Amino acid sequence: MDTHAYPVTRSDAEWRARLTPEQYAVMRNHGTERPGSCALLYEKRAGTFYCVGCDQPLFESKLKFESGTGWPSFNDPVPGSIETTVDRSYGMVRTECHCSRCG
Ligand SMILES: [Zn+2]
């Protein structure tokens, strides 16, 4: 992780206790779910998607759309809820999105 200080911080043991192993890999270890593997891809109910790390509202269902990428996609996040970092590893330029409150 970077050294940015987030309003919500937890020890590694606390993160492991709060998250499933797959959530931990994605959220704390820069992992990526396999395309099409996320149950939220098929979530159609009206409501709000919250960060599992700190319960901050991240996305509204009305802005969710089918991108065809295999990952849940949204036109815009809840304002201020998402920050991005640029990852230039592996010879690629990729933008990683993360929760502004817990990283
Ligand atoms: Zn969070």
Backbone and ligand atoms as CSV (ligand in chain L), in Angstrom:
chain,resi,resn,atom,element,x,y,z
A,1,MET,N,N,0.838,-1.190,0.000
A,1,MET,CA,C,0.000,0.000,0.000
A,1,MET,C,C,0.874,1.242,0.000
A,2,ASP,N,N,0.293,2.342,-0.448
A,2,ASP,CA,C,1.026,3.600,-0.395
A,2,ASP,C,C,1.011,4.133,1.036
A,3,THR,N,N,1.619,5.291,1.225
A,3,THR,CA,C,1.756,5.829,2.578
A,3,THR,C,C,0.701,6.888,2.894
A,4,HIS,N,N,-0.269,7.077,1.983
A,4,HIS,CA,C,-1.360,8.017,2.198
A,4,HIS,C,C,-2.091,7.655,3.489
A,5,ALA,N,N,-2.387,8.644,4.316
A,5,ALA,CA,C,-3.089,8.390,5.577
A,5,ALA,C,C,-4.601,8.474,5.342
A,6,TYR,N,N,-5.313,7.404,5.615
A,6,TYR,CA,C,-6.761,7.361,5.433
A,6,TYR,C,C,-7.457,7.574,6.767
A,7,PRO,N,N,-8.668,8.145,6.748
A,7,PRO,CA,C,-9.414,8.355,7.999
A,7,PRO,C,C,-9.664,7.057,8.759
A,8,VAL,N,N,-9.883,5.952,8.026
A,8,VAL,CA,C,-10.096,4.654,8.671
A,8,VAL,C,C,-8.872,3.782,8.415
A,9,THR,N,N,-8.217,3.348,9.468
A,9,THR,CA,C,-7.078,2.441,9.335
A,9,THR,C,C,-7.312,1.233,10.242
A,10,ARG,N,N,-6.764,0.092,9.842
A,10,ARG,CA,C,-6.881,-1.133,10.634
A,10,ARG,C,C,-5.556,-1.877,10.532
A,11,SER,N,N,-5.260,-2.681,11.538
A,11,SER,CA,C,-4.074,-3.529,11.477
A,11,SER,C,C,-4.320,-4.647,10.466
A,12,ASP,N,N,-3.252,-5.294,10.044
A,12,ASP,CA,C,-3.416,-6.409,9.111
A,12,ASP,C,C,-4.315,-7.495,9.714
A,13,ALA,N,N,-4.170,-7.754,10.998
A,13,ALA,CA,C,-4.998,-8.776,11.656
A,13,ALA,C,C,-6.467,-8.355,11.651
A,14,GLU,N,N,-6.722,-7.070,11.857
A,14,GLU,CA,C,-8.098,-6.576,11.836
A,14,GLU,C,C,-8.709,-6.704,10.439
A,15,TRP,N,N,-7.905,-6.385,9.402
A,15,TRP,CA,C,-8.410,-6.543,8.031
A,15,TRP,C,C,-8.721,-8.000,7.755
A,16,ARG,N,N,-7.836,-8.899,8.158
A,16,ARG,CA,C,-8.055,-10.322,7.881
A,16,ARG,C,C,-9.288,-10.841,8.607
A,17,ALA,N,N,-9.575,-10.304,9.788
A,17,ALA,CA,C,-10.750,-10.734,10.542
A,17,ALA,C,C,-12.032,-10.196,9.913
A,18,ARG,N,N,-11.969,-9.007,9.307
A,18,ARG,CA,C,-13.157,-8.358,8.756
A,18,ARG,C,C,-13.519,-8.871,7.366
A,19,LEU,N,N,-12.504,-9.228,6.575
A,19,LEU,CA,C,-12.706,-9.550,5.162
A,19,LEU,C,C,-12.598,-11.050,4.908
A,20,THR,N,N,-13.277,-11.521,3.863
A,20,THR,CA,C,-13.056,-12.894,3.408
A,20,THR,C,C,-11.668,-12.942,2.749
A,21,PRO,N,N,-11.094,-14.136,2.575
A,21,PRO,CA,C,-9.777,-14.213,1.909
A,21,PRO,C,C,-9.768,-13.550,0.534
A,22,GLU,N,N,-10.850,-13.714,-0.252
A,22,GLU,CA,C,-10.901,-13.086,-1.575
A,22,GLU,C,C,-10.999,-11.562,-1.445
A,23,GLN,N,N,-11.826,-11.085,-0.528
A,23,GLN,CA,C,-11.921,-9.635,-0.310
A,23,GLN,C,C,-10.569,-9.072,0.124
A,24,TYR,N,N,-9.884,-9.781,0.985
A,24,TYR,CA,C,-8.574,-9.316,1.443
A,24,TYR,C,C,-7.600,-9.211,0.269
A,25,ALA,N,N,-7.594,-10.219,-0.603
A,25,ALA,CA,C,-6.677,-10.213,-1.755
A,25,ALA,C,C,-6.950,-9.015,-2.661
A,26,VAL,N,N,-8.233,-8.723,-2.891
A,26,VAL,CA,C,-8.596,-7.615,-3.779
A,26,VAL,C,C,-8.346,-6.271,-3.097
A,27,MET,N,N,-8.779,-6.150,-1.851
A,27,MET,CA,C,-8.789,-4.832,-1.208
A,27,MET,C,C,-7.459,-4.444,-0.585
A,28,ARG,N,N,-6.701,-5.420,-0.112
A,28,ARG,CA,C,-5.468,-5.087,0.612
A,28,ARG,C,C,-4.219,-5.519,-0.130
A,29,ASN,N,N,-4.376,-6.304,-1.196
A,29,ASN,CA,C,-3.208,-6.856,-1.887
A,29,ASN,C,C,-3.244,-6.589,-3.391
A,30,HIS,N,N,-4.030,-5.599,-3.828
A,30,HIS,CA,C,-4.106,-5.212,-5.246
A,30,HIS,C,C,-4.571,-6.351,-6.146
A,31,GLY,N,N,-5.340,-7.288,-5.605
A,31,GLY,CA,C,-5.836,-8.394,-6.420
A,31,GLY,C,C,-6.996,-7.953,-7.303
A,32,THR,N,N,-7.371,-8.821,-8.231
A,32,THR,CA,C,-8.511,-8.564,-9.114
A,32,THR,C,C,-9.330,-9.841,-9.209
A,33,GLU,N,N,-10.645,-9.717,-9.043
A,33,GLU,CA,C,-11.514,-10.876,-9.209
A,33,GLU,C,C,-11.496,-11.319,-10.662
A,34,ARG,N,N,-11.671,-12.611,-10.891
A,34,ARG,CA,C,-11.815,-13.083,-12.258
A,34,ARG,C,C,-13.047,-12.449,-12.880
A,35,PRO,N,N,-12.986,-12.043,-14.168
A,35,PRO,CA,C,-14.165,-11.480,-14.821
A,35,PRO,C,C,-15.343,-12.449,-14.727
A,36,GLY,N,N,-16.513,-11.922,-14.417
A,36,GLY,CA,C,-17.712,-12.752,-14.347
A,36,GLY,C,C,-17.887,-13.489,-13.043
A,37,SER,N,N,-16.941,-13.351,-12.102
A,37,SER,CA,C,-16.993,-14.126,-10.863
A,37,SER,C,C,-17.690,-13.384,-9.727
A,38,CYS,N,N,-17.956,-12.100,-9.889
A,38,CYS,CA,C,-18.489,-11.291,-8.786
A,38,CYS,C,C,-20.012,-11.396,-8.732
A,39,ALA,N,N,-20.551,-11.783,-7.568
A,39,ALA,CA,C,-22.004,-11.908,-7.412
A,39,ALA,C,C,-22.698,-10.562,-7.652
A,40,LEU,N,N,-22.035,-9.471,-7.369
A,40,LEU,CA,C,-22.648,-8.146,-7.539
A,40,LEU,C,C,-22.834,-7.784,-9.005
A,41,LEU,N,N,-22.192,-8.544,-9.904
A,41,LEU,CA,C,-22.393,-8.315,-11.336
A,41,LEU,C,C,-23.869,-8.456,-11.693
A,42,TYR,N,N,-24.564,-9.352,-10.987
A,42,TYR,CA,C,-25.965,-9.661,-11.304
A,42,TYR,C,C,-26.930,-8.979,-10.339
A,43,GLU,N,N,-26.424,-8.122,-9.494
A,43,GLU,CA,C,-27.283,-7.426,-8.520
A,43,GLU,C,C,-28.083,-6.343,-9.233
A,44,LYS,N,N,-29.428,-6.472,-9.203
A,44,LYS,CA,C,-30.289,-5.534,-9.938
A,44,LYS,C,C,-31.177,-4.707,-9.009
A,45,ARG,N,N,-31.159,-5.008,-7.701
A,45,ARG,CA,C,-32.067,-4.296,-6.811
A,45,ARG,C,C,-31.641,-2.831,-6.657
A,46,ALA,N,N,-32.612,-1.969,-6.376
A,46,ALA,CA,C,-32.324,-0.554,-6.146
A,46,ALA,C,C,-31.660,-0.389,-4.786
A,47,GLY,N,N,-30.640,0.450,-4.739
A,47,GLY,CA,C,-29.986,0.683,-3.453
A,47,GLY,C,C,-28.600,1.253,-3.624
A,48,THR,N,N,-27.805,1.101,-2.573
A,48,THR,CA,C,-26.469,1.683,-2.532
A,48,THR,C,C,-25.458,0.590,-2.248
A,49,PHE,N,N,-24.328,0.637,-2.929
A,49,PHE,CA,C,-23.218,-0.283,-2.686
A,49,PHE,C,C,-22.260,0.385,-1.704
A,50,TYR,N,N,-21.948,-0.312,-0.612
A,50,TYR,CA,C,-21.092,0.237,0.433
A,50,TYR,C,C,-19.733,-0.452,0.452
A,51,CYS,N,N,-18.720,0.257,0.920
A,51,CYS,CA,C,-17.394,-0.328,1.102
A,51,CYS,C,C,-17.448,-1.369,2.212
A,52,VAL,N,N,-16.947,-2.576,1.943
A,52,VAL,CA,C,-16.958,-3.618,2.971
A,52,VAL,C,C,-15.871,-3.349,4.019
A,53,GLY,N,N,-14.944,-2.443,3.686
A,53,GLY,CA,C,-13.869,-2.129,4.624
A,53,GLY,C,C,-14.246,-1.111,5.671
A,54,CYS,N,N,-15.183,-0.188,5.342
A,54,CYS,CA,C,-15.486,0.887,6.291
A,54,CYS,C,C,-16.935,1.360,6.235
A,55,ASP,N,N,-17.775,0.747,5.389
A,55,ASP,CA,C,-19.199,1.054,5.280
A,55,ASP,C,C,-19.504,2.403,4.633
A,56,GLN,N,N,-18.539,2.981,3.939
A,56,GLN,CA,C,-18.810,4.236,3.233
A,56,GLN,C,C,-19.633,3.942,1.968
A,57,PRO,N,N,-20.676,4.742,1.677
A,57,PRO,CA,C,-21.411,4.577,0.422
A,57,PRO,C,C,-20.493,4.875,-0.762
A,58,LEU,N,N,-20.449,3.954,-1.739
A,58,LEU,CA,C,-19.547,4.121,-2.883
A,58,LEU,C,C,-20.294,4.325,-4.204
A,59,PHE,N,N,-21.328,3.524,-4.433
A,59,PHE,CA,C,-22.019,3.569,-5.728
A,59,PHE,C,C,-23.519,3.436,-5.528
A,60,GLU,N,N,-24.283,4.153,-6.357
A,60,GLU,CA,C,-25.748,4.032,-6.353
A,60,GLU,C,C,-26.152,3.088,-7.482
A,61,SER,N,N,-27.127,2.221,-7.205
A,61,SER,CA,C,-27.537,1.227,-8.204
A,61,SER,C,C,-28.065,1.881,-9.478
A,62,LYS,N,N,-28.656,3.074,-9.369
A,62,LYS,CA,C,-29.222,3.712,-10.563
A,62,LYS,C,C,-28.132,4.108,-11.567
A,63,LEU,N,N,-26.858,4.133,-11.139
A,63,LEU,CA,C,-25.761,4.470,-12.052
A,63,LEU,C,C,-24.970,3.238,-12.486
A,64,LYS,N,N,-25.495,2.045,-12.148
A,64,LYS,CA,C,-24.850,0.793,-12.553
A,64,LYS,C,C,-25.254,0.483,-13.988
A,65,PHE,N,N,-24.309,-0.052,-14.772
A,65,PHE,CA,C,-24.649,-0.431,-16.137
A,65,PHE,C,C,-23.895,-1.690,-16.534
A,66,GLU,N,N,-24.379,-2.343,-17.564
A,66,GLU,CA,C,-23.744,-3.570,-18.051
A,66,GLU,C,C,-22.665,-3.190,-19.058
A,67,SER,N,N,-21.408,-3.295,-18.638
A,67,SER,CA,C,-20.294,-2.861,-19.487
A,67,SER,C,C,-19.789,-3.968,-20.400
A,68,GLY,N,N,-20.161,-5.216,-20.076
A,68,GLY,CA,C,-19.650,-6.337,-20.856
A,68,GLY,C,C,-18.231,-6.742,-20.487
A,69,THR,N,N,-17.667,-6.105,-19.445
A,69,THR,CA,C,-16.297,-6.415,-19.047
A,69,THR,C,C,-16.226,-7.624,-18.126
A,70,GLY,N,N,-17.364,-7.980,-17.486
A,70,GLY,CA,C,-17.350,-9.044,-16.498
A,70,GLY,C,C,-17.189,-8.531,-15.076
A,71,TRP,N,N,-17.111,-7.222,-14.912
A,71,TRP,CA,C,-17.063,-6.623,-13.581
A,71,TRP,C,C,-18.203,-5.628,-13.436
A,72,PRO,N,N,-18.758,-5.495,-12.235
A,72,PRO,CA,C,-19.805,-4.489,-12.015
A,72,PRO,C,C,-19.271,-3.107,-12.402
A,73,SER,N,N,-20.072,-2.337,-13.146
A,73,SER,CA,C,-19.612,-1.049,-13.657
A,73,SER,C,C,-20.626,0.036,-13.341
A,74,PHE,N,N,-20.102,1.230,-13.075
A,74,PHE,CA,C,-20.939,2.363,-12.699
A,74,PHE,C,C,-20.491,3.593,-13.477
A,75,ASN,N,N,-21.474,4.452,-13.821
A,75,ASN,CA,C,-21.125,5.688,-14.522
A,75,ASN,C,C,-20.311,6.617,-13.633
A,76,ASP,N,N,-20.711,6.761,-12.378
A,76,ASP,CA,C,-20.006,7.646,-11.451
A,76,ASP,C,C,-20.099,7.080,-10.044
A,77,PRO,N,N,-19.094,7.323,-9.205
A,77,PRO,CA,C,-19.190,6.945,-7.794
A,77,PRO,C,C,-19.956,8.015,-7.017
A,78,VAL,N,N,-20.304,7.701,-5.781
A,78,VAL,CA,C,-20.807,8.731,-4.872
A,78,VAL,C,C,-19.703,9.790,-4.765
A,79,PRO,N,N,-20.024,11.083,-4.949
A,79,PRO,CA,C,-18.978,12.114,-4.966
A,79,PRO,C,C,-18.051,12.041,-3.750
A,80,GLY,N,N,-16.749,12.018,-4.012
A,80,GLY,CA,C,-15.751,12.022,-2.946
A,80,GLY,C,C,-15.442,10.661,-2.352
A,81,SER,N,N,-16.158,9.616,-2.795
A,81,SER,CA,C,-15.988,8.312,-2.148
A,81,SER,C,C,-14.848,7.487,-2.724
A,82,ILE,N,N,-14.403,7.830,-3.938
A,82,ILE,CA,C,-13.411,7.012,-4.633
A,82,ILE,C,C,-12.174,7.847,-4.972
A,83,GLU,N,N,-11.005,7.278,-4.727
A,83,GLU,CA,C,-9.738,7.863,-5.171
A,83,GLU,C,C,-9.078,6.871,-6.122
A,84,THR,N,N,-8.153,7.353,-6.911
A,84,THR,CA,C,-7.472,6.464,-7.855
A,84,THR,C,C,-5.961,6.593,-7.708
A,85,THR,N,N,-5.261,5.513,-8.043
A,85,THR,CA,C,-3.812,5.526,-8.162
A,85,THR,C,C,-3.455,4.884,-9.493
A,86,VAL,N,N,-2.335,5.312,-10.067
A,86,VAL,CA,C,-1.890,4.763,-11.343
A,86,VAL,C,C,-0.833,3.709,-11.074
A,87,ASP,N,N,-1.040,2.541,-11.654
A,87,ASP,CA,C,-0.123,1.412,-11.507
A,87,ASP,C,C,0.585,1.196,-12.845
A,88,ARG,N,N,1.905,1.370,-12.851
A,88,ARG,CA,C,2.674,1.217,-14.092
A,88,ARG,C,C,3.489,-0.076,-14.101
A,89,SER,N,N,3.118,-1.035,-13.255
A,89,SER,CA,C,3.860,-2.291,-13.215
A,89,SER,C,C,3.488,-3.177,-14.395
A,90,TYR,N,N,4.297,-4.176,-14.661
A,90,TYR,CA,C,4.081,-5.176,-15.723
A,90,TYR,C,C,4.005,-4.544,-17.103
A,91,GLY,N,N,4.610,-3.356,-17.295
A,91,GLY,CA,C,4.634,-2.741,-18.612
A,91,GLY,C,C,3.297,-2.192,-19.069
A,92,MET,N,N,2.363,-2.027,-18.129
A,92,MET,CA,C,1.033,-1.510,-18.475
A,92,MET,C,C,0.751,-0.284,-17.614
A,93,VAL,N,N,-0.176,0.530,-18.060
A,93,VAL,CA,C,-0.661,1.646,-17.249
A,93,VAL,C,C,-2.104,1.332,-16.887
A,94,ARG,N,N,-2.327,1.129,-15.599
A,94,ARG,CA,C,-3.671,0.780,-15.131
A,94,ARG,C,C,-4.070,1.727,-14.008
A,95,THR,N,N,-5.338,2.028,-13.926
A,95,THR,CA,C,-5.836,2.906,-12.871
A,95,THR,C,C,-6.600,2.060,-11.851
A,96,GLU,N,N,-6.129,2.114,-10.618
A,96,GLU,CA,C,-6.774,1.378,-9.544
A,96,GLU,C,C,-7.671,2.329,-8.756
A,97,CYS,N,N,-8.920,1.911,-8.537
A,97,CYS,CA,C,-9.851,2.711,-7.747
A,97,CYS,C,C,-9.902,2.149,-6.338
A,98,HIS,N,N,-9.962,3.035,-5.366
A,98,HIS,CA,C,-10.103,2.574,-3.989
A,98,HIS,C,C,-10.932,3.546,-3.168
A,99,CYS,N,N,-11.449,3.046,-2.069
A,99,CYS,CA,C,-12.282,3.838,-1.168
A,99,CYS,C,C,-11.463,4.980,-0.571
A,100,SER,N,N,-12.037,6.188,-0.578
A,100,SER,CA,C,-11.310,7.350,-0.070
A,100,SER,C,C,-11.180,7.338,1.449
A,101,ARG,N,N,-11.981,6.533,2.131
A,101,ARG,CA,C,-11.963,6.545,3.589
A,101,ARG,C,C,-11.040,5.495,4.195
A,102,CYS,N,N,-10.923,4.312,3.542
A,102,CYS,CA,C,-10.095,3.256,4.145
A,102,CYS,C,C,-8.990,2.762,3.212
A,103,GLY,N,N,-8.964,3.277,1.981
A,103,GLY,CA,C,-7.897,2.872,1.065
A,103,GLY,C,C,-8.134,1.539,0.389
L,1,ZN,ZN,ZN,-13.727,1.982,2.740
